[in-house]
Amino acid sequence: MEVTDLSTLIVLFIMVCNIVFAGVVVFIERRDIGSTWAWLMILFFIPILGFFVYLFLGRQLKQKNFYRLSSEEKGYLQSEVDEQLRELTRSEWNHHDTLKKHVDLLKMNLKSSNALLTFGNDLEIFSNGHGKFESLFKDIGNAKKEIHLQYYIIQPDSLGKKLRDELTKKAKEGVKVRILYDEIGSKKISRSFFNELISFGGEVEVFFPSILKIINFRINNRNHRKLCIIDNRIAYIGGFNVGNEYLGLVKKFGYWRDTHLRIVGDAVNQIQGRFILDWNYTAKNKLNFKRFLLQKENDDTNIPIQIIASGPNSGTEHIKNMFIKLIMSAKRSVYIQTPYFVPDTSFMDACKIALLSGVDVRIMFPNKPDHPFVKWASGYYSGELLKYGAKILLYDKGFLHAKTIVVDQEVATVGTANIDTRSFHLNFEVNAVVYDKRTAQQLAQLFFQDSENSSELTMDVFERRSFFVRLKEAISRLLSPIL
């Protein structure tokens, strides 16, 4: 066979492969139109490299029974959801003003993500790492039966070692310890970091592990959740990972401002169930999912909470929709804190509609983010909302990592999801929705305190941007779906 014939065959083979992959993107994988055209352009204009980019970044997760729940488990979950939907109008709930006002949000969360409303909850808010980890270590020290931890990032630094050593101590005492961490987020550690813990019966698993630590076909889909459940009685949920930077000890970031919740009550069962789903997807030693959902206090005198989870396996962007519904329900105010403000069109529209309706919308993100493209993209979207009357605050004291939305100082959400496409569509995330005025007012007060350490981005300052800043913003906007 001549060289020219071989070259022709290779070219034809590449063209056929591109057509096949294009068919997969268009006809098999359910994508939005923008993503479909983007991948078609990559596959056709970068034939060979485009295939590898698609292999690592473009493949979608299967959605049908991703967590491999049995028919009995799925039926049980659905029956619980159906029962709560029927009970939404029962008289015992009618005296709770916040629930009555936000019953549509409650219903949506129930129907879309099976987020059961839980009662009998008390919670504590942490806004700095020292307070959060002091409380966590105290609860770990008091554990009697089991400790479940799930973090996107665990650093092998002094804080990471202290956590490992405290957990090892509990394992020696006979407490069952299970740790689940994300491979990419925790790239600096390996299972060997926990060898002593494992030797005493602790279990450690890695979410979407790499092949030979260098090849990861799920690099674009990360488990961004941060959870800790102790004796199925106490749970932690929020923005803090494990590392010295979260104590404000890393010069690059300076003071670390974050928000985390410590919850005692029925919501712990829902957080536990979320951990078990992720654990059973990864681990060989499965946990009984159903038993953690049977414990209920049946007490509606304390704080009502829903736990909302979403991920690339979801058919709907549950957390994003919850954010939008929250904003659209606002009558007076919306206070948003996020480390990354790179919203999509639907989120932007919700903010614009709220602003046009006379709602006081304030958005706070770091003045010095950890990613330059994020800063420029945030600048672009901020300018759009400034035109509608939003108040944009740039946090100056250090790095703002809090992920909260407070509406009318009566309902709020705290969790792991940022305001960006990655959190909305690509990562596994989890948020708590708290229907409680006192909690919402506490979070609003934190927002006001942070405002004193922030500078305001005014329209006058925004319009004086240089040509090069405008150019960087325009480019970053195009990259916003992957930031």
C-alpha positions in Angstrom: 0.0 0.0 0.0 1.4 3.4 -1.0 1.9 6.1 1.6 -0.7 8.3 0.0 -3.3 5.5 0.3 -2.4 5.0 3.9 -2.7 8.7 4.6 -6.1 8.7 2.9 -7.3 5.8 5.1 -6.1 7.5 8.2 -7.9 10.7 7.3 -11.1 8.8 6.5 -10.9 6.9 9.8 -10.6 10.2 11.7 -13.5 11.6 9.8 -15.6 8.6 10.6 -14.7 8.7 14.3 -15.6 12.4 14.4 -19.0 11.7 12.8 -19.6 8.9 15.3 -18.7 11.1 18.3 -20.7 14.0 16.8 -23.7 11.6 16.6 -23.2 10.7 20.3 -23.1 14.3 21.3 -26.1 15.3 19.3 -28.4 12.3 19.4 -27.5 10.3 22.5 -26.3 12.7 25.2 -28.9 15.2 26.4 -27.1 18.5 26.3 -28.2 22.1 26.0 -27.8 23.6 22.5 -24.8 25.7 23.5 -22.8 22.8 24.8 -23.8 20.7 21.8 -22.5 23.2 19.3 -19.3 23.8 21.3 -18.4 20.1 21.3 -19.3 19.8 17.6 -16.9 22.6 16.8 -14.2 21.0 18.9 -14.6 17.6 17.3 -14.6 18.9 13.7 -12.0 21.6 14.0 -9.5 19.7 16.3 -10.1 16.2 15.1 -7.5 14.1 17.1 -7.0 16.4 20.1 -10.7 17.1 20.3 -11.4 13.4 20.8 -9.1 13.3 23.9 -10.5 16.6 25.2 -14.0 15.1 24.9 -12.8 11.8 26.5 -11.6 13.6 29.7 -14.0 16.6 29.9 -17.0 16.0 27.7 -18.5 12.7 28.6 -21.7 12.9 30.6 -22.5 10.6 33.6 -25.3 8.2 33.3 -28.4 9.5 35.1 -30.5 6.4 35.4 -30.0 4.8 38.8 -26.5 6.3 39.2 -26.4 5.3 42.9 -27.7 1.8 42.2 -30.6 2.0 44.6 -32.8 -1.1 44.9 -36.5 -1.0 43.9 -37.3 -1.2 47.6 -35.1 1.8 48.5 -36.4 3.9 45.6 -40.0 3.0 46.5 -39.4 3.9 50.1 -37.9 7.3 49.2 -40.8 8.1 46.8 -43.4 7.1 49.5 -41.8 9.5 52.0 -41.9 12.3 49.4 -45.5 11.6 48.4 -46.5 11.5 52.1 -45.0 15.0 52.7 -46.6 16.4 49.6 -50.0 15.3 51.0 -49.2 16.7 54.4 -48.2 20.2 53.1 -51.7 21.6 54.0 -52.1 19.9 57.4 -53.0 22.4 60.2 -49.9 21.7 62.3 -47.7 23.4 59.6 -50.0 26.4 59.0 -48.8 28.2 62.1 -45.3 28.4 60.7 -45.2 31.7 58.8 -41.9 31.0 56.9 -43.0 27.6 55.7 -46.4 29.1 54.6 -44.6 31.8 52.6 -42.2 29.4 50.9 -44.4 26.4 50.4 -43.8 26.5 46.6 -40.0 26.3 47.2 -40.6 23.4 49.6 -42.7 21.5 47.1 -40.2 22.1 44.3 -37.3 20.7 46.4 -39.4 17.7 47.4 -40.4 16.9 43.8 -37.1 17.5 42.1 -34.6 16.1 44.5 -36.5 14.1 47.1 -35.5 16.7 49.8 -37.6 15.8 52.7 -38.5 18.6 55.1 -37.1 17.8 58.6 -38.1 19.2 61.9 -36.7 19.0 65.4 -33.5 20.7 64.3 -31.1 23.0 66.1 -28.1 24.5 64.5 -25.0 26.6 65.1 -23.3 28.8 62.6 -19.5 29.0 62.2 -17.8 31.8 60.2 -14.2 31.0 60.8 -12.1 27.8 60.7 -10.9 27.9 64.3 -14.4 27.8 65.7 -15.5 25.1 63.3 -12.6 22.7 63.8 -12.6 23.2 67.6 -16.2 22.2 67.7 -15.6 19.3 65.2 -12.7 17.9 67.2 -14.7 18.1 70.4 -17.6 16.1 68.7 -15.2 13.6 67.3 -13.7 13.1 70.8 -17.2 12.4 72.2 -18.2 9.9 69.4 -19.4 6.5 70.6 -20.3 4.5 67.5 -19.3 5.9 64.1 -17.9 8.9 62.3 -18.4 9.6 58.6 -16.4 12.3 56.9 -16.6 13.5 53.3 -14.4 16.4 52.0 -13.4 17.7 48.6 -10.0 18.7 50.0 -8.0 17.1 52.7 -4.4 18.5 52.9 -1.5 16.6 54.4 -0.6 19.6 56.5 -0.8 20.1 60.3 -4.6 20.4 60.3 -5.0 17.3 58.1 -2.6 15.3 60.3 -4.4 16.4 63.4 -7.8 15.3 62.0 -6.3 11.9 60.9 -4.7 11.4 64.3 -7.9 12.2 66.2 -9.9 9.8 64.0 -7.2 7.1 64.5 -7.5 7.5 68.2 -11.3 6.9 68.0 -10.7 3.9 65.7 -8.5 2.5 68.4 -11.4 2.9 70.9 -13.7 0.9 68.6 -15.5 3.7 66.9 -16.1 3.0 63.2 -14.5 5.6 61.1 -15.2 6.1 57.4 -13.6 8.8 55.2 -14.5 9.7 51.6 -12.4 12.3 49.7 -12.2 13.5 46.2 -9.3 12.4 44.1 -8.6 15.7 42.3 -9.4 18.0 45.2 -7.2 16.0 47.6 -4.5 15.3 45.1 -1.7 15.9 47.6 -2.7 12.9 49.8 -3.1 9.1 49.2 -4.6 6.2 51.1 -1.2 5.6 52.7 -1.7 8.9 54.6 -4.4 7.0 56.6 -2.5 3.7 57.0 -2.5 3.7 60.8 -6.3 4.5 60.8 -6.9 1.7 58.3 -4.9 -0.7 60.5 -7.4 -0.1 63.3 -10.4 -0.8 61.2 -11.0 2.6 59.6 -12.2 2.7 56.0 -11.0 5.2 53.4 -12.4 5.6 49.9 -11.6 7.9 47.0 -14.4 9.3 44.8 -13.7 8.9 41.0 -10.1 7.6 41.6 -7.5 8.1 38.9 -5.8 5.3 37.0 -2.1 5.1 38.2 -2.7 8.6 39.8 -2.2 10.3 36.4 -5.3 9.4 34.2 -8.7 10.5 35.3 -11.6 10.3 32.9 -13.9 12.1 35.4 -11.6 15.1 36.0 -14.4 17.4 35.1 -16.9 15.9 37.6 -15.7 16.3 41.1 -17.4 15.6 44.5 -17.3 19.0 46.0 -19.3 18.1 49.2 -18.1 18.7 52.7 -19.9 16.7 55.3 -19.3 15.1 58.7 -21.8 12.9 60.5 -21.1 11.7 64.1 -23.2 8.9 65.6 -26.0 9.8 63.3 -26.8 12.6 65.8 -24.6 15.6 64.8 -23.8 16.8 61.2 -21.6 19.5 59.7 -22.3 21.0 56.3 -20.9 24.0 54.6 -17.8 25.5 52.8 -14.8 24.5 55.0 -12.5 21.8 53.7 -9.5 20.5 55.7 -6.2 22.4 55.5 -4.2 25.1 57.1 -5.6 27.7 54.6 -9.0 27.3 56.2 -7.5 28.4 59.5 -6.1 31.5 57.8 -2.5 30.2 58.1 -1.6 30.4 54.4 -0.2 33.7 53.3 -1.6 33.5 49.8 -5.2 33.7 51.1 -4.8 35.5 54.4 -7.9 35.5 56.6 -10.3 32.8 55.5 -13.9 33.7 55.7 -16.3 30.8 55.3 -19.7 29.6 56.6 -20.5 26.2 58.0 -23.4 24.7 60.0 -23.5 22.3 62.9 -26.9 20.6 62.9 -28.5 18.4 65.5 -31.9 16.9 64.6 -33.8 15.1 61.8 -31.8 16.8 59.1 -28.8 14.7 60.2 -30.6 11.6 58.8 -30.8 13.3 55.4 -27.2 14.3 55.5 -26.3 10.8 56.5 -28.3 9.4 53.6 -26.4 11.7 51.2 -23.0 10.4 52.6 -24.2 6.8 52.2 -25.2 7.2 48.6 -21.7 8.6 47.7 -20.0 6.0 49.9 -21.9 3.0 48.4 -21.1 4.2 44.9 -17.4 4.1 45.7 -16.9 1.4 48.4 -17.0 -2.4 48.3 -18.3 -2.5 51.9 -21.8 -1.1 51.4 -23.9 0.6 54.1 -27.6 0.2 54.7 -29.1 3.3 53.1 -32.7 2.8 54.4 -32.0 2.5 58.1 -30.7 6.1 58.3 -33.9 7.5 57.1 -36.2 5.9 59.7 -35.1 7.9 62.7 -37.4 10.9 63.2 -38.2 13.2 66.2 -41.6 14.2 64.8 -41.1 17.6 66.5 -42.1 20.7 64.5 -41.2 23.2 67.3 -37.6 23.7 66.1 -35.9 24.7 62.9 -37.3 23.2 59.6 -34.5 22.2 57.2 -34.3 20.6 53.7 -31.1 19.1 52.4 -30.7 19.6 48.6 -28.2 17.6 46.6 -27.4 17.8 42.9 -24.7 16.6 40.5 -23.9 15.7 36.9 -26.0 12.5 37.4 -29.1 14.7 38.0 -31.6 15.3 35.2 -32.3 18.7 36.7 -29.9 21.3 38.2 -31.6 21.0 41.6 -29.5 23.5 43.6 -29.4 26.1 40.9 -33.2 25.9 40.6 -33.5 26.2 44.4 -31.3 29.4 44.2 -33.5 30.9 41.5 -36.7 30.0 43.3 -35.4 31.6 46.4 -34.4 34.8 44.6 -37.8 35.0 42.8 -39.6 34.6 46.1 -37.9 37.7 47.6 -40.1 40.6 48.6 -37.5 42.8 50.2 -33.9 41.6 50.1 -31.5 39.1 48.7 -27.9 38.8 50.2 -25.5 36.5 48.3 -22.0 35.5 49.3 -19.9 33.3 47.0 -16.2 32.9 46.2 -17.0 32.6 42.4 -19.7 34.6 40.8 -19.9 33.3 37.2 -23.7 32.7 36.8 -25.6 31.4 33.8 -28.4 33.2 32.0 -31.2 31.9 34.1 -29.6 33.0 37.4 -28.8 36.4 35.9 -32.5 36.7 34.8 -33.7 35.9 38.3 -31.5 38.6 39.8 -32.6 41.1 37.2 -36.3 40.3 37.7 -35.9 40.7 41.5 -34.1 44.1 41.0 -36.8 45.3 38.6 -39.4 44.4 41.3 -37.7 46.6 43.8 -35.8 44.0 45.8 -32.5 45.0 47.4 -30.0 42.6 45.8 -26.5 42.6 47.3 -23.8 40.2 46.0 -20.4 39.8 47.7 -17.4 37.9 46.4 -13.6 38.2 47.0 -11.7 41.2 45.7 -8.7 38.9 45.2 -10.0 35.6 44.0 -7.7 32.6 43.5 -8.3 32.5 39.8 -7.8 35.5 37.5 -10.3 34.4 34.9 -12.9 34.1 37.6 -12.2 37.7 38.7 -12.6 39.0 35.1 -15.8 37.0 34.4 -17.2 38.1 37.8 -16.5 41.7 36.7 -18.5 41.3 33.5 -21.5 39.8 35.2 -21.4 42.3 38.0 -21.5 45.2 35.5 -24.7 43.7 34.0 -26.4 43.7 37.4 -25.1 47.1 38.3 -27.2 48.5 35.4 -30.3 47.1 37.2 -29.4 48.5 40.6 -27.6 45.7 42.3 -25.1 46.4 45.0 -21.8 44.6 44.4 -19.4 44.2 47.3 -15.8 43.1 47.0 -14.5 41.4 50.2 -11.1 42.9 51.1 -10.1 41.3 54.5 -8.9 38.0 53.0 -10.5 35.2 51.0 -14.3 34.9 51.1 -15.3 31.3 50.6 -18.8 31.4 52.1 -21.7 30.0 50.0 -24.9 31.5 51.3 -28.1 33.2 50.1 -30.4 35.0 52.6 -33.9 36.1 51.4 -36.0 38.7 53.3 -34.0 37.7 56.4 -36.4 34.8 57.0 -35.1 31.9 54.8 -31.5 31.0 53.8 -29.3 28.4 52.2 -25.8 27.4 53.2 -23.8 24.7 51.6 -21.1 23.8 49.1 -22.4 25.2 45.8 -20.8 28.2 44.2 -22.6 30.5 41.8 -21.0 29.0 38.6 -21.7 26.4 36.0 -19.3 24.0 37.6 -21.3 23.8 40.8 -24.6 24.0 38.9 -23.9 21.3 36.4 -20.6 19.5 36.8 -19.9 18.9 40.5 -21.6 16.9 43.1 -22.9 19.5 45.6 -25.1 19.7 48.7 -26.9 22.6 50.4 -29.1 23.1 53.4 -32.2 25.3 53.1 -33.2 26.7 56.5 -36.7 28.0 57.0 -36.0 30.0 60.2 -36.0 33.8 60.7 -33.5 33.7 63.6 -30.9 31.8 61.5 -31.5 34.0 58.4 -31.1 37.1 60.6 -27.8 35.7 62.0 -26.5 35.1 58.5 -27.7 38.5 57.4 -25.8 40.0 60.3 -22.6 38.2 59.2 -23.2 39.7 55.7 -23.4 43.2 57.2 -20.3 42.6 59.2 -18.4 41.4 56.1 -19.7 44.5 54.2 -17.7 46.6 56.6 -14.6 44.8 55.3 -15.6 45.2 51.7 -15.4 47.9 49.0 -18.3 48.7 46.8 -18.1 48.3 43.0 -20.0 51.3 41.7 -21.2 52.0 38.2 -18.8 54.9 38.0 -15.8 52.7 38.9 -17.0 50.0 36.5 -17.3 52.3 33.6 -13.7 53.6 34.0 -12.3 50.1 33.3 -9.4 50.1 30.8 -9.7 48.6 27.4 -7.5 45.6 28.4 -9.7 44.8 31.4 -12.8 44.9 29.2 -11.0 42.6 26.8 -10.1 40.1 29.5 -13.7 40.2 30.8 -15.0 39.5 27.3 -12.7 36.5 26.9 -13.4 35.2 30.5 -17.1 35.4 29.8 -16.7 33.0 26.9 -14.8 30.6 29.2 -17.3 30.9 32.0 -18.9 27.5 31.4 -15.6 25.8 32.4 -14.3 28.1 35.1 
